[in-house]
Amino acid sequence: MWKSSRQVSSGQWAVGSKRPSTGRRLSRTRSFLILLLTANCSLLTISCRRDMQDQPKALAYRQSSFYKDGTASRPLVAGTVPRGYLRADREFYFGKKAGYGTGSGSDRVVNSTGPQPGAPANSTAMFPDDVETLPFPVTKEVLDRGQDRYQIFCSSCHGLTGYGDGIVARRGFNKPAPASFHQDKLRQAPVGHFFDVITNGWGAMPSHASQIPVEDRWNIIAYARALQLSQMPPGSKLTGNEPANKPTAKVGPAATTKGQPR
């Protein structure tokens, strides 16, 4: 009796011991399936992601098989003008008269202090396409700004008084020497010629178009004209090239002695 009871109890224990083992196995299988599904979803999500730097794009000036001509950069539509670059006012933006073509077609002044054989007698014949008056009235503010820009960009070669005796020339860079604004040809040259030289350069002088904005070029020219007036003999005047409104304010460091500022 005791033996049979033990057997039953043993059998019951044996049967009961199988139930927790099966439950653990099902729990592990369920956890594995959940992890597998999560990993699968993560892989799908990562594989569908594309960073901005990896997306298909056209790089400027690079080869591209998308267009028939094989280039990524597309040509501008004919007649396209960037915003702010229309420049319809030719006198202001180019220093040229409205009736002439774009660019510099005028004969330029050579470095000379006296008359040259065959040289035109007046500035209109020498520079037929350059404007002869400043495009805006000359005020004290214009001269102050012109003086400031002149001393930064021009005085190192042309000197503070415009005689071509700046520190660069005095230290040996004088072949060819910087032009003096007080020679007769430059006194007679129209203001458009100075604008052309500042914009495009001349001789050893490089272009300053990338450094000096258009309005500041005219301010410098106004100040250069004032320097010329300050160094002219009493009773003489610039011929046909006066600014639109002659300044009444005193010009900054204008000199009375050659090469020596006040």
Beta strands, then each sheet from edge to edge (+ up, - down):
end
